[in-house]
Amino acid sequence: MAGVEPEKRTYVDLREKLNKISAPNRKQLWESRKRKREENSGSYRHHSTYDREVELQKVHQGIRQRILFDKEECEKIEEKIDEVVQNANEGAYKGRTVDRAPLRVKYFFGEGYTYGKQLAERGPGQERLFPRGEVDEIPEWIFELVVSRLEKAGIVPKGFVNSAVINDYQPGGCIVSHIDPPHIFDRPIVSCSFFSESSLSFGCKFSFKPIRTSTPVLTLPLPRGCVTTLR
């Protein structure tokens, strides 16, 4: 409450000074102050727009996209993904390999890591890899059908990929706004889209119950068969 007092006194002092000013001059003073507030507001809006433009430019600089997988290739990969889901439902994988959440399941291969819901315990920026061997190795079909195509297209160098995560979203599912921690992930981070079209949003805030998001700086379409690299 002590912090409120100076503001209160300032308001009272200002009103006492205004009472000593004649009515026409008082009106002129109020109009002058109003114009100044509007000018400051306009400057703020311009500054905010400028900041968003700068952020948008930075986001664009770090993104590359191309349609790499044709319809036949997508179907083969999607069939394999369905097999992963079935294997998980039958309990065929290690405990850390499968991470279930409403409308979304993650399947870690090669390397697994803490994220999202664990942050309440560890604090932002404290994400870490699980000890080696706590998730299943990358299935051979991922190397044959996905990684080899990325290497052949020059998207990643040979031997770069040592971690693969399958995010299986149900209708209405999404992932919350986040930053992939640089102390875990080397760049680029490569995302391949299958089954259907989706989108990736940048620069938006996210809240739960109900799920709401602010207006993104950029919404990036992700067509089926598309590869997106984030640098």
Order of alpha helices (4+ residues) and beta strands (2+ residues): alpha-alpha-beta-alpha-beta-beta-alpha-alpha-beta-beta-beta-beta-beta-beta-beta
